[in-house]
């Protein structure tokens, strides 16, 4: 397989993965067979978020609030999250859920604020960069300068875990029909995959 076909294949796979990620971002509830909503902590591959063995009181409180949000009691859930944040200002799951809830409530400025807090406290949380980039793309008039700066910052802070961010920015530029801007990122991704 020649190099161009490999790059095209990689980009196609990343496009599919990005589309799936965006779908799951927009559809946070999981349908269970008996049609009851089951709250979830987060749909992420990030090990820091997925701690099923963590039975701490904070996690139990967060899960209770996730349930309220899934029931449509968004303000009650938000108030609970904000109260918990006072004593847990850097908790990854808590900050992520606050940012997501503000986004669900169409409060884009507060969502941005909390995604930034999340990334300041947890700079290795790759999905945080992607979610903030989506916010900039779809809610902040496709602010390319903010998106590029954000993704470049995430790449710099996560040299060993760049594939998802590279795939996101490549897909972003391809959607805009600006493949020339995606080329440096495509080359970087290709180099990483050939290691």
Secondary structure, 3 states (H helix, E strand, C coil): CCHHHHHHHHHHHHHHHHHHHHHHHHCCCEECCCCCEECCCCCCCCCCCCCCCCCCHHHHHHHHHHHHHHCCCHHHHHHHHHHHHCCCCCCHHHHHHHHHHHHHCCCHHHHHHHHHHHHHHCCCCHHHHHHHHHHHHHHCCCCHHHHHHHHHHHHHHCCCCCHHHHHHHHHHHHHCCCHHHHHHHHHHHHHHHCC
